Structures are given as C-alpha cells and as structure tokens.
Amino acid sequence: MRLDVLGVPVDNLSMDESLERIATLVATRCPHQHVVVNVDKIVKAARDPRLRDIIAACALINADGMPVVWASRLLGHPLKERVTGVDLFFALLERAAERGWRVYFLGARREVVEDVVARAQARHPALQVAGHRDGYWPADQDDAVAAEIAATRPDILFVAISSPRKEQFLSAQQARMRVPFAMGVGGTFDVMVGRVRRAPGWMQRSGLEWLYRFLQEPRRMFRRYFIDSLPFFVLLARAVARRRLGAR
C-alpha cells in the first residue's frame, strides 16, 4: 500500500516485504527505480515538481528517516517501519550473493568504489560483480555512462551520487540501461569502507541518528539539520492543523 506523506508517496512496507518486492522486480527483467524518502527529499520535492514526479514514478519508495515515520503517525496513516538505504543495501548484497544476481557499483571516488567492491566480495565470495565506476563525470557523458553500464547487464545497480542528480540520472537513463532494480544509496559506500561511522543501534532505534551525525561533523551538518530541515516541520505543522480542522 502506498501512502502520502506531506505530498510525497511512500510504500508502507517492512524490510522483509521490501526485499520480496525487489525479488519480484528483478524477476521481471524490466527496468525499475528505487528511492528512499527522508526530510531532505520531502523538502526538495515540495519545491521541485519534477523531482516529485520522479519519486512518484519509482517502483519502490521506502521511508529512510524516522521523522518521515513520525510524520505518517501524526497524519493518521502510520508507516510500518523505517527502511534505511544503508540497511537495504547490505541486505541486498547478501540476497544477491544467494540468488546469483549481478550487481554494479556506481559512484564516489575511484579508490572508494574500488574498496567497496573488494569489501563486498570479501564479505560475500559468491557475489557476482558486473562492474563499477566512480561518480565523477560531466552531464554530457550521461548517455555514455549509461551505455557502459547496460553492456555489463547487471540485475542491480547501486548509485552513490548526490541527490537530486541521482534521481534525475536514473529517471533519464533507466530505459537505456534496462537494469531491473536501480537503487540510490547516498553515503552508503563511505559507511562500508569505514569513512563514516553509523550511530549505535539504540540511537538508530530512537531516531537520534541525526544527532550522532551532527556530533561527528557539526560544521557540515548544522545547516542541513537546523536550517535546511525547517521547511519540513512547517509542512508537517500545516498538514496536522488541516487534519485537525477537518476532523471537527
């Protein structure tokens, strides 16, 4: 079931249900796009109709941030759980190794993506890596990069480039690449190689992962969490107010 959270659609699926949906999508051999929704994505989608349309057209949309789950509860349509991009990435590596799915890693600097490939194969010796490429190329080479990926015939494509460039690239190039499941993974490559540490489990479960990130990089994260995120809470307050007025 697909719910609306502040104007952005989100699939109400657990992690296990998401993995089963992905298996079904891979089996079709047709191109599908995945996206995770967090505070930043909702704010950008509210300002960018094109991004909102790209998100809505995705075959699978997961709630990555706890604030999105909390918002769904306040609006009366609670999501089952948060399905983070990083957790889904690691679960898919295991599933790919078990089922023989070919994976392609796209994004980050060359040395980082090469390290990701090496660690993934060390962790899952049966994993079939279709290929990899760094995430730095000019926009006028999008077609060439897509053709390069298509030639390797991956079942799953992990894309670690910034948003909304990531969503725009996948939306424009999926027909050319024809990857059954293409997934943006944000900073997951940095997590895998140890450049970024995840918050302890109790902080993740309590929705305090943002605080852990802020304490790690206060200068870089201050604007993101305390300025850029403010429109999300304005949108939420207005939506809650409308819901309460409508209930009278």
C-alpha positions in Angstrom: 0.0 0.0 0.0 1.3 3.4 -1.0 0.7 6.3 1.5 1.1 10.0 1.1 3.4 11.8 3.5 3.4 15.5 3.0 2.8 15.3 -0.7 5.3 12.5 -1.3 4.3 8.9 -1.8 5.9 6.2 0.4 5.3 2.4 0.2 4.1 1.0 3.5 6.4 -2.0 3.5 8.7 -3.6 6.1 12.3 -4.5 5.3 11.3 -8.2 4.5 8.4 -7.0 2.4 10.7 -4.6 0.5 13.2 -7.4 -0.2 10.4 -9.6 -1.6 9.2 -6.8 -3.8 12.7 -6.3 -5.1 13.0 -10.0 -5.9 9.7 -9.7 -7.9 11.0 -6.7 -9.8 14.3 -8.3 -10.6 12.5 -11.4 -12.0 10.6 -9.2 -14.5 13.8 -8.2 -16.2 12.2 -4.7 -16.9 13.9 -1.5 -15.6 12.7 -0.3 -12.2 13.9 2.6 -10.0 14.0 2.7 -6.2 14.2 5.8 -3.9 14.3 6.5 -0.2 12.5 9.4 1.3 13.8 11.5 4.1 13.4 15.0 5.4 15.7 16.5 2.8 13.9 14.6 -0.1 10.5 15.8 1.1 11.7 19.5 1.3 13.2 19.3 -2.2 10.2 17.6 -3.6 7.9 20.3 -2.3 10.0 22.9 -4.2 10.7 20.8 -7.3 7.7 19.3 -9.2 10.0 17.3 -11.5 11.6 15.6 -8.5 8.2 14.9 -7.0 7.1 13.2 -10.3 10.3 11.2 -10.5 9.8 9.9 -6.9 6.1 9.0 -7.7 7.2 7.0 -10.8 9.5 4.8 -8.8 8.6 1.1 -8.4 9.6 1.1 -4.7 9.7 4.0 -2.3 11.0 3.5 1.3 11.0 5.8 4.3 14.6 6.3 5.2 14.3 8.8 8.0 12.5 8.4 11.4 10.9 11.9 11.0 9.1 10.6 8.0 7.7 7.7 10.0 6.7 10.0 12.9 5.0 12.4 10.4 3.0 9.5 9.0 1.8 8.7 12.5 0.8 12.3 13.2 -1.1 12.4 10.0 -3.1 9.2 10.8 -1.5 6.8 8.3 1.4 5.2 10.1 4.1 3.5 8.2 5.2 0.0 9.4 8.8 0.9 9.9 11.8 2.8 8.6 13.7 1.0 5.8 17.0 2.8 5.5 19.0 2.8 2.3 22.1 1.5 4.1 20.3 -1.4 5.7 18.6 -2.3 2.4 22.0 -2.1 0.6 23.7 -4.6 2.9 20.6 -6.9 2.9 20.6 -6.8 -0.9 24.3 -7.7 -1.1 23.5 -10.9 0.8 20.4 -11.6 -1.2 22.3 -11.1 -4.5 25.1 -13.5 -3.5 22.5 -16.1 -2.6 20.4 -15.7 -5.8 23.2 -15.1 -8.3 22.2 -11.5 -9.1 24.8 -9.4 -10.8 25.5 -6.1 -9.2 27.1 -2.8 -10.4 28.5 -0.2 -8.1 28.4 3.4 -9.4 29.5 6.5 -7.5 32.0 8.0 -5.1 35.7 8.5 -5.8 37.5 5.8 -7.7 39.5 4.5 -4.8 36.4 4.4 -2.6 34.2 2.4 -5.1 37.1 0.0 -5.7 37.4 -0.5 -1.9 33.6 -1.1 -1.8 33.8 -3.8 -4.5 36.7 -5.5 -2.7 34.9 -5.5 0.7 31.7 -6.7 -0.8 33.4 -9.7 -2.5 35.3 -10.5 0.7 32.1 -10.5 2.7 30.2 -12.4 0.0 32.5 -14.6 -2.0 29.7 -15.8 -4.2 28.7 -12.2 -5.2 28.8 -11.6 -8.9 30.1 -8.0 -9.6 29.1 -6.9 -13.1 31.3 -3.8 -12.9 32.0 -0.5 -11.1 32.7 3.2 -11.9 33.4 6.3 -10.0 30.7 9.0 -9.7 32.5 11.9 -11.4 31.6 12.6 -15.0 30.2 15.7 -16.8 26.4 15.6 -17.6 27.1 15.4 -21.3 28.5 12.0 -20.8 25.4 10.5 -19.1 24.5 8.6 -22.3 28.0 7.0 -22.5 28.0 6.1 -18.8 24.5 4.5 -19.2 25.7 2.5 -22.2 28.7 1.3 -20.3 26.5 0.0 -17.5 24.0 -1.5 -19.9 26.8 -3.5 -21.6 27.5 -5.3 -18.3 23.9 -6.5 -17.9 23.6 -6.1 -14.1 20.5 -7.1 -12.2 21.0 -4.5 -9.5 22.6 -1.1 -9.8 23.8 0.8 -6.7 24.2 4.5 -7.3 26.1 6.7 -4.8 25.9 10.1 -6.3 24.2 13.2 -4.8 20.5 14.0 -4.9 18.7 15.1 -7.0 21.3 14.4 -9.6 21.0 10.7 -8.7 17.2 10.6 -9.3 17.5 12.6 -12.5 20.1 10.4 -13.9 18.2 7.2 -13.2 14.9 8.6 -14.4 16.5 9.7 -17.7 18.8 6.7 -18.3 16.9 3.7 -17.0 15.3 3.0 -20.4 18.8 2.8 -21.9 20.4 0.8 -19.0 17.5 -1.6 -18.5 18.6 -2.5 -15.0 15.8 -4.5 -13.3 16.5 -2.7 -10.0 18.4 0.6 -9.7 18.9 2.0 -6.2 20.4 5.2 -5.0 22.5 4.6 -1.9 23.6 8.0 -0.8 26.7 7.8 1.5 26.5 4.1 2.0 29.8 3.5 0.2 31.5 5.7 2.8 29.9 3.7 5.5 31.0 0.4 4.0 34.7 1.4 3.7 34.7 2.9 7.2 35.0 6.6 6.2 31.7 7.3 8.1 30.5 5.5 11.2 26.9 4.7 11.8 25.2 5.6 15.1 24.9 2.9 17.8 21.8 0.7 17.4 20.0 2.4 20.3 20.3 5.8 18.7 19.1 4.4 15.3 16.0 2.9 17.0 15.3 6.1 19.0 15.5 8.3 15.8 18.7 10.0 17.1 21.0 9.0 14.2 20.9 12.6 13.0 22.3 13.7 16.4 25.2 11.3 16.0 25.9 12.6 12.5 25.8 16.2 13.8 28.2 15.4 16.6 30.6 13.8 14.1 30.5 16.7 11.7 28.9 19.7 13.4 30.0 22.4 10.9 28.8 20.5 7.9 25.6 19.2 9.4 24.5 22.3 11.2 22.9 23.9 8.2 21.4 20.6 7.0 19.7 19.7 10.3 18.9 23.2 11.8 18.3 25.3 8.7 17.5 23.3 5.6 15.2 20.9 7.5 13.0 23.7 8.9 10.6 23.7 5.9 9.8 20.0 6.7 8.4 20.9 10.1 6.5 23.8 8.7 4.9 21.5 6.1 4.1 19.0 8.9 2.6 21.6 11.2 0.3 22.8 8.4 -0.7 19.3 7.5 -1.5 18.4 11.1 -3.5 21.6 11.5 -5.5 20.9 8.4 -6.2 17.3 9.6 -7.4 18.5 13.0 -9.6 21.2 11.4 -11.1 18.7 9.0 -11.9 16.3 11.9 -14.1 18.9 13.6 
